[in-house]
Amino acid sequence: MQQCADCIQVKNLDDRLSKLEKNNESRSDEFEKRITALERKTDIEHERTSMLFKMLAEIKDSLKVIGDKLEKFSDKEVDEYKAIKVGVTISVLSAIAGLIIGRII
């Protein structure tokens, strides 16, 4: 065994094994960096998605409030239209009644 320790083949194998170990370490470091970057990116995207859903919920609530206000405004317009219609009808009827009374007297 001692004779083979000095063999060129053993030294070559030892060198190749050392290179493979270094290569694996560098690849392992690279993979760790890439995985860490992906985890950060995923966390950021998750946060952005959550924020977007919160914003959409706020927009939905705002649209509901606006819709309710428009409905109330529309109801007020209808009520005002009805009041105007009643006022015009009473005015016309009063004018007709005035004409009839004026002709009779």
C-alpha positions as CSV (number, residue, x, y, z in Angstrom):
1,M,0.0,0.0,0.0
2,Q,2.8,2.4,0.8
3,Q,4.3,2.0,-2.6
4,C,1.0,2.9,-4.2
5,A,0.7,6.1,-2.2
6,D,3.5,7.6,-4.3
7,C,2.0,6.4,-7.5
8,I,1.2,8.9,-10.2
9,Q,-2.3,7.4,-10.7
10,V,-3.1,7.9,-7.0
11,K,-1.9,11.5,-7.1
12,N,-4.0,12.1,-10.2
13,L,-7.0,10.5,-8.6
14,D,-6.4,12.6,-5.5
15,D,-6.1,15.8,-7.6
16,R,-9.3,15.0,-9.5
17,L,-11.2,14.2,-6.3
18,S,-10.0,17.6,-4.9
19,K,-11.2,19.4,-8.0
20,L,-14.6,17.7,-7.8
21,E,-15.0,18.6,-4.2
22,K,-14.2,22.3,-4.9
23,N,-16.5,22.2,-7.9
24,N,-19.3,20.8,-5.8
25,E,-18.7,23.4,-3.1
26,S,-18.9,26.2,-5.6
27,R,-22.0,24.7,-7.2
28,S,-23.5,24.3,-3.7
29,D,-22.8,27.9,-2.9
30,E,-24.3,29.0,-6.2
31,F,-27.4,26.9,-5.6
32,E,-27.8,28.4,-2.1
33,K,-27.5,31.9,-3.5
34,R,-30.1,31.2,-6.2
35,I,-32.5,29.5,-3.7
36,T,-32.1,32.5,-1.4
37,A,-32.8,34.9,-4.2
38,L,-35.9,32.9,-5.2
39,E,-37.2,32.9,-1.7
40,R,-36.8,36.6,-1.4
41,K,-38.5,37.1,-4.8
42,T,-41.3,34.8,-3.7
43,D,-41.7,36.7,-0.4
44,I,-41.8,40.0,-2.3
45,E,-44.3,38.7,-4.8
46,H,-46.5,37.3,-2.0
47,E,-46.4,40.7,-0.3
48,R,-47.3,42.5,-3.5
49,T,-50.2,40.1,-4.2
50,S,-51.5,40.6,-0.7
51,M,-51.3,44.4,-1.1
52,L,-53.1,44.2,-4.4
53,F,-55.9,42.2,-3.0
54,K,-56.2,44.7,-0.1
55,M,-56.3,47.6,-2.6
56,L,-59.0,45.7,-4.7
57,A,-61.1,45.2,-1.5
58,E,-60.8,49.0,-0.8
59,I,-61.7,49.8,-4.4
60,K,-64.7,47.5,-4.1
61,D,-65.8,49.2,-0.9
62,S,-65.4,52.6,-2.4
63,L,-67.4,51.6,-5.5
64,K,-70.2,50.3,-3.3
65,V,-70.2,53.6,-1.4
66,I,-70.3,55.6,-4.7
67,G,-73.1,53.3,-6.0
68,D,-75.1,53.9,-2.8
69,K,-74.6,57.7,-3.1
70,L,-75.6,57.6,-6.8
71,E,-78.7,55.6,-5.9
72,K,-79.7,58.2,-3.2
73,F,-79.0,61.0,-5.6
74,S,-81.1,59.3,-8.2
75,D,-83.9,58.8,-5.7
76,K,-83.6,62.5,-4.8
77,E,-83.9,63.4,-8.5
78,V,-87.0,61.3,-8.8
79,D,-88.5,62.9,-5.7
80,E,-87.6,66.4,-7.0
81,Y,-89.1,65.5,-10.4
82,K,-92.3,64.3,-8.7
83,A,-92.5,67.6,-6.6
84,I,-92.0,69.6,-9.8
85,K,-94.6,67.6,-11.6
86,V,-97.1,68.1,-8.8
87,G,-96.3,71.8,-8.7
88,V,-96.8,72.2,-12.4
89,T,-100.0,70.2,-12.3
90,I,-101.4,72.3,-9.4
91,S,-100.3,75.5,-11.3
92,V,-102.0,74.4,-14.5
93,L,-105.2,73.3,-12.6
94,S,-105.2,76.6,-10.7
95,A,-104.9,78.6,-13.9
96,I,-107.7,76.6,-15.5
97,A,-109.8,77.0,-12.4
98,G,-109.0,80.8,-12.4
99,L,-110.0,81.0,-16.0
100,I,-113.3,79.2,-15.4
101,I,-114.1,81.2,-12.3
102,G,-113.1,84.4,-14.2
103,R,-115.5,83.6,-17.0
104,I,-118.3,82.7,-14.7
105,I,-118.1,85.8,-12.7
